[in-house]
Amino acid sequence: MTIEMTMDRDHTAADSDKARALSRASAEYGRTEPRAVRYCIIALAVTFLALFVVLPLIVVFASALSKGIVAYFAALTDPEALSAIRLTLLVAAISVGTNLVFGLTAAWAITKFEFPGKTILITLIDLPFSVSPVISGLIFVLLFGAQGFFGTFLQNHHIQVLFAVPGLALATIFVTFPFVARALIPLMQEQGTQEEEAAISLGASGLQTFFRVTLPNIKWGVLYGVLLCNARAMGEFGAVSVVSGHIRGETNTMPLLVEILYNEYQFVASFAIASLLAMLALITLIAKTVLERHLDEGELPHDD
């Protein structure tokens, strides 16, 4: 026991020395550049962020509050705005729930098993990243429109997909389904299969292994993927614009309503809705930073 404790202390000291050496090397590398060059690089980065991130946010909130707080809340409590907010939350909930199940299943299959078509599955997961959201919306029009592949069947059975919640949900699911899977696949590949194999060798079933071993190990990755998926779902414009039909009070999500109000010169109302989306982006950024810190620190199941 004493020997093991001594070895542990030696490893810890070695790791600390290595970390200090890397820190010193990094600091020395930063000092190799002239001070003027360092200041110019920092100023360039800060200026870029100020012009393309901070300034637009300031404009959005300033425009939303330009006629006072009363007008701001009046715009947010307008029946059309409330309908858009409810629809956005509903579509996001459906998309996140569906993609959570798909992401967990796909990541588990890809990282824990070998099967024919695995490479094709990984490629298909990345497909929405390479396809324009407008094109993805058009795909659903060609499938479920009146002249589409399933159009006659849907009309005969009085099923409404396009210009209704199902169409909005399908388009959003397609656009957002890579996020959970792509957040989990690298994490699960890094962890390997040793713990799952040990659990199965002790008599655990597949579901028991997943819920008691795999899922606790990837909890921060799951939250990270859900966060990104939800942010994209609530801010999606292109795909839902194609399939929504822009029916006021029924199929307009928050991004679509922002465009409509702005085109109608209702600037306060438009920027008021946009401010909600901006606040969502800020909250997402903060939560993303916290989750990334947990992932970098390796706070996985071993902290339980």
C-alpha positions in Angstrom: 0.0 0.0 0.0 2.8 2.4 0.9 4.6 1.6 -2.4 1.3 2.3 -4.3 0.8 5.6 -2.5 4.4 6.6 -3.2 4.0 5.8 -6.9 0.7 7.8 -7.0 2.4 10.8 -5.5 5.3 10.5 -8.0 2.8 10.4 -10.9 1.0 13.4 -9.6 4.2 15.3 -9.1 5.3 14.4 -12.6 2.0 15.6 -14.1 2.2 18.8 -12.2 5.8 19.4 -13.4 4.7 18.7 -16.9 1.8 21.2 -16.6 4.1 23.9 -15.2 6.6 23.3 -18.0 3.9 23.6 -20.7 2.6 26.8 -19.0 6.1 28.3 -19.0 6.7 27.3 -22.6 3.4 28.9 -23.6 4.2 32.1 -21.8 7.7 32.2 -23.4 6.2 31.6 -26.8 3.9 34.6 -26.3 6.8 36.8 -25.3 8.8 35.9 -28.4 6.5 38.2 -30.4 7.1 42.0 -30.2 4.7 43.8 -27.9 3.4 45.9 -30.7 2.5 42.8 -32.7 0.7 41.2 -29.7 -1.3 44.3 -29.1 -2.2 44.6 -32.8 -3.5 41.0 -32.9 -5.5 41.5 -29.7 -6.9 44.8 -30.9 -7.9 43.1 -34.3 -9.7 40.3 -32.5 -11.5 42.6 -30.1 -12.5 45.0 -33.0 -13.9 42.1 -35.0 -16.0 40.8 -32.1 -17.2 44.3 -31.3 -18.3 45.0 -34.9 -19.8 41.6 -35.8 -21.1 40.4 -32.4 -21.5 43.1 -29.8 -22.7 45.9 -32.0 -25.5 43.9 -33.7 -26.7 42.8 -30.2 -26.8 46.4 -29.0 -28.7 47.5 -32.1 -31.3 44.7 -31.6 -32.0 45.6 -28.0 -31.8 49.4 -28.6 -34.3 49.1 -31.4 -36.6 46.9 -29.5 -36.7 49.4 -26.6 -36.7 52.5 -28.7 -40.3 53.3 -27.9 -40.1 52.3 -24.2 -40.6 49.2 -22.1 -44.4 49.3 -22.5 -44.2 49.1 -26.2 -41.7 46.3 -25.9 -43.8 44.1 -23.7 -46.9 45.0 -25.8 -45.2 43.6 -28.8 -44.2 40.4 -27.0 -47.7 39.9 -25.6 -49.4 40.4 -29.0 -51.5 37.3 -29.9 -49.6 36.7 -33.1 -46.3 36.9 -31.2 -47.5 34.6 -28.5 -48.6 32.1 -31.1 -45.2 32.3 -32.8 -43.4 31.7 -29.4 -45.6 28.7 -28.6 -45.1 27.2 -32.0 -41.4 27.7 -31.8 -41.2 26.0 -28.4 -43.4 23.1 -29.6 -41.4 22.5 -32.7 -38.1 22.8 -30.8 -39.4 20.3 -28.2 -40.4 17.8 -30.8 -37.1 18.2 -32.7 -34.9 17.9 -29.6 -36.8 14.9 -28.3 -36.6 13.1 -31.6 -33.0 13.9 -32.2 -32.0 13.0 -28.7 -33.3 9.4 -29.2 -31.7 9.3 -32.7 -28.4 10.7 -31.5 -28.1 8.3 -28.6 -29.0 5.4 -30.8 -26.7 6.3 -33.7 -23.7 7.2 -31.4 -24.1 4.0 -29.4 -24.3 1.9 -32.6 -21.4 3.6 -34.3 -19.0 3.6 -31.4 -19.8 0.2 -29.8 -20.5 -2.1 -32.7 -19.2 -3.0 -36.1 -21.7 -3.5 -38.9 -22.1 -3.2 -42.7 -22.9 0.3 -43.8 -21.4 2.0 -40.7 -19.4 4.5 -42.9 -22.6 5.3 -44.9 -24.5 6.0 -41.6 -21.7 8.4 -40.5 -21.9 10.2 -43.9 -25.7 10.5 -43.7 -25.4 12.0 -40.3 -23.3 14.8 -41.7 -25.7 15.4 -44.7 -27.7 18.3 -43.3 -24.4 20.2 -42.8 -23.8 20.1 -46.6 -27.4 20.7 -47.8 -28.9 24.2 -47.7 -31.9 24.4 -45.3 -34.0 25.8 -48.2 -33.2 22.7 -50.2 -34.1 20.4 -47.3 -37.5 22.3 -47.0 -38.1 21.8 -50.7 -37.5 18.1 -50.3 -40.4 17.9 -47.9 -42.6 19.9 -50.4 -41.7 17.3 -53.1 -42.6 14.5 -50.7 -45.7 15.8 -49.0 -47.0 18.5 -51.3 -50.3 18.2 -53.3 -48.3 17.1 -56.3 -45.7 15.3 -54.2 -44.8 11.6 -53.9 -47.2 11.1 -50.9 -49.6 13.9 -51.9 -52.5 11.9 -53.2 -52.4 9.5 -50.2 -52.3 12.3 -47.7 -55.2 14.1 -49.4 -57.3 11.0 -49.6 -56.8 10.4 -45.8 -57.2 14.1 -44.9 -53.7 14.3 -43.4 -52.1 17.7 -43.4 -48.3 17.7 -43.3 -47.2 20.9 -45.1 -48.3 24.3 -43.8 -48.9 22.7 -40.4 -47.0 21.6 -37.3 -45.9 18.2 -38.7 -44.2 19.8 -41.7 -42.4 22.4 -39.5 -41.3 19.6 -37.1 -40.0 17.4 -40.0 -38.0 20.2 -41.6 -36.5 21.2 -38.2 -35.7 17.6 -37.3 -33.8 17.1 -40.6 -31.8 20.3 -40.1 -30.9 19.6 -36.5 -30.4 15.8 -36.3 -26.6 15.8 -36.6 -26.0 17.8 -33.4 -26.6 15.3 -30.7 -24.9 12.4 -32.5 -21.9 14.5 -33.5 -21.5 15.7 -29.9 -21.5 12.1 -28.6 -19.6 10.1 -31.2 -16.1 11.5 -30.4 -16.8 11.3 -26.6 -17.9 7.7 -26.8 -15.0 6.7 -29.1 -12.6 8.1 -26.6 -14.1 6.2 -23.7 -13.9 2.9 -25.5 -15.9 -0.2 -24.6 -14.1 -1.6 -21.5 -16.7 -0.6 -19.0 -19.6 -1.9 -21.0 -17.8 -5.2 -21.6 -17.1 -5.5 -17.8 -20.8 -4.8 -17.0 -21.9 -7.4 -19.5 -19.4 -10.0 -18.2 -21.0 -9.4 -14.7 -24.4 -10.3 -16.1 -25.9 -6.9 -17.0 -28.3 -6.8 -20.0 -27.8 -4.4 -22.9 -30.3 -1.9 -21.6 -28.9 -2.1 -18.0 -25.5 -1.5 -19.4 -26.6 1.5 -21.4 -28.6 3.2 -18.6 -26.2 2.4 -15.7 -22.8 2.6 -17.5 -22.9 4.3 -20.9 -25.5 7.1 -20.2 -23.9 8.4 -17.0 -20.5 8.5 -18.8 -21.8 10.7 -21.5 -24.3 12.9 -19.6 -22.3 16.2 -20.2 -22.0 15.3 -23.9 -25.8 14.7 -24.1 -26.5 18.0 -22.5 -24.1 19.7 -24.9 -25.7 18.1 -28.0 -29.2 18.9 -26.7 -28.2 22.5 -26.1 -26.9 23.0 -29.7 -29.8 21.2 -31.2 -32.3 23.3 -29.3 -30.6 26.6 -30.2 -30.6 25.6 -33.9 -34.2 24.4 -33.8 -35.5 27.7 -32.3 -33.5 29.8 -34.7 -34.1 27.8 -37.9 -35.4 30.0 -40.8 -34.8 28.5 -44.2 -36.3 25.1 -44.0 -39.4 26.1 -42.0 -40.0 29.1 -44.3 -40.4 26.7 -47.2 -42.9 24.4 -45.5 -44.8 26.8 -43.3 -46.9 28.6 -45.8 -46.6 31.8 -43.6 -50.1 31.4 -42.2 -50.3 34.2 -39.6 -51.1 33.1 -36.1 -50.7 29.4 -37.1 -47.5 28.4 -38.9 -45.1 31.3 -38.2 -42.3 30.6 -35.9 -40.3 33.4 -34.2 -37.7 33.8 -37.0 -40.5 33.9 -39.6 -42.5 36.5 -37.6 -39.4 38.7 -37.3 -39.1 38.9 -41.1 -42.9 39.5 -41.6 -43.0 42.3 -39.0 -39.9 43.9 -40.4 -41.2 43.9 -43.9 -44.4 45.5 -42.6 -42.3 48.3 -41.0 -43.3 47.2 -37.5 -39.7 47.7 -36.3 -40.3 47.7 -32.6 -42.3 44.4 -32.7 -39.8 42.9 -35.1 -36.8 43.7 -32.9 -38.7 42.7 -29.8 -39.1 39.2 -31.1 -35.5 39.3 -32.4 -34.3 40.2 -28.9 -35.8 37.0 -27.5 -33.8 35.0 -30.1 -30.7 37.1 -29.1 -31.2 36.3 -25.5 -31.5 32.6 -26.4 -28.2 32.9 -28.2 -26.5 34.5 -25.2 -27.9 31.9 -22.8 -26.8 29.2 -25.2 -23.3 30.6 -25.3 -23.0 30.7 -21.6 -24.3 27.2 -21.1 -22.1 25.9 -24.0 -19.0 27.4 -22.2 -20.0 25.7 -18.9 -20.6 22.3 -20.6 -17.3 22.5 -22.5 -15.5 23.1 -19.2 -17.1 20.0 -17.8 -16.2 18.0 -20.9 -12.6 19.3 -20.8 -12.2 18.5 -17.1 -13.5 15.0 -17.7 -16.4 15.2 -15.3 -18.0 12.1 -16.5 -19.5 9.3 -14.4 -16.5 9.0 -12.1 -17.7 12.1 -10.0 -20.8 10.2 -8.8 
